[in-house]
Amino acid sequence: MKLAFGIVLLVMAVFLIVSVLMQSGKDKKLSGTIAGGAETFFGKTNAGKWDKKLSVLTTVVAIVFVLVVIAMYIFVG
């Protein structure tokens, strides 16, 4: 059970890191540089939709990540 929790946490942690780096953010200076500029790859209209979906997905995965950490602490000890 400890191994399963560890694998799930590792996959979610990698996803969170990548998804946060891909978001353009409010300022669009540093994160746009890191992500390579989502507007140039996806187009201006699709970039806004992509950022919104990525933001919601990142929030959901972050909440599930915290819940899995708490469950691991309770069940595995």
Stockholm file with secondary structure:
# STOCKHOLM 1.0

chainA/1-77         MKLAFGIVLLVMAVFLIVSVLMQSGKDKKLSGTIAGGAETFFGKTNAGKWDKKLSVLTTVVAIVFVLVVIAMYIFVG
#=GR chainA/1-77 SS CHHHHHHHHHHHHHHHHHHHHHCCTTTCSHHHHHHTCHHHHHCHHHHHHHHHHHHHHHHHHHHHHHHHHHHHHHHTC
#=GC SS_cons        CHHHHHHHHHHHHHHHHHHHHHCCTTTCSHHHHHHTCHHHHHCHHHHHHHHHHHHHHHHHHHHHHHHHHHHHHHHTC
//
